[in-house]
Amino acid sequence: MPPDHFIRHPSRKNLFDLADVAIDDYNEVGDRAVRVPGFDTPIAPNSNVVDFFIAHRLEIETIQRCVAGGSSRRSGELPTRGRRRVQRAVRR
């Protein structure tokens, strides 16, 4: 991404300069897949599909490794005490 791009962080650093691990999806900046007649800006970036796929593959691999290591808790499941605390907070 160009150093002066409008979405760049004020520090001008790249994510790979700061992160221990960064996954490059190899999509162009500003990628769009659909043009709607009468609308001047293309929409629906291909990168959404690619990035969601990457995120879900990471989730799948993580859960597989957790299960292989002996974990059986479902994703997002709270222990009973934590679940009750959340339910009380929601009722307020």
N, C-alpha and C positions, 0 to 999 in steps of 0.2 A: 504494500500500500504506500502511495506517495507520502513523504513526510508532512506535506501541507494539506492532506485530505481532511475534509470537514468532520469526519467521525473519529479521527485520531485523538488519543488522550493528550492532554496538554504537555505531558512529559516527552512526547514524541517517540516513546519507546514502543517496540513491538511486543506482543504477548510472549514470543519465544525468548525475548531478552529477560523476562521476569519469571516465567514459569519453569518448574522442574521438568515438566512434560507438556508439550504442545502438539496437537494433531493437526496437520495441514490437510484440509479437504480439497485442495488444488482447484477451487472454484475462483473464477475471476471476480474482482471487486465489482459490485453492481450487476451481477448476473440476473437476468430476467428471462422467463420462458414464454410469456403470453402478451400479445398486444390486443387491446380491446379497441375496436373502431370507435372513434370519437373521444378517446381518452389518450392524452399525449404521453403518458408514462407507462412503459412496460411493467408488468407485474408478475408475481408468482416465481420467485427465484428458484432455480434448480438446487441451489445450495441448501435450501430447507430440507429437501428430501435426503440429500447426502448427509447432512448434519444430524438429522433425526435417526438415520440408519446407524451412523457411528455411535450416537448416544445409546441406542438400544442394544447394539452389539456389546458395548462396554457393560451395560447392565446385565445382559445375559451371561457374559463371561464372569463377571463378579459374583453373581448368584451361583453359577456352577462351581466356582472355586470355594465359596462359602459352604455349600452343601457337601462338597468333597471333603471339606475340613470338619464336618460334623454339625454344622448349623442347620436348623430346620425351621427357624422363624420366618414367617412370610414377610415380604417387603411391606414396610409401613405399619406393621402390627405393633401395637403398644402392649406392654405388660398390663395386667388387669388394673393395678394401682394407677398407672399413667393414663389408661383409658378413662377411668372414673374421673380423674382430675380434669381431663379435656372435656368430658361430658358436662361436668359442673360449670366449667368456664363458658361453654357454648350456651347453656340455659340462661345465664345472666343477662 
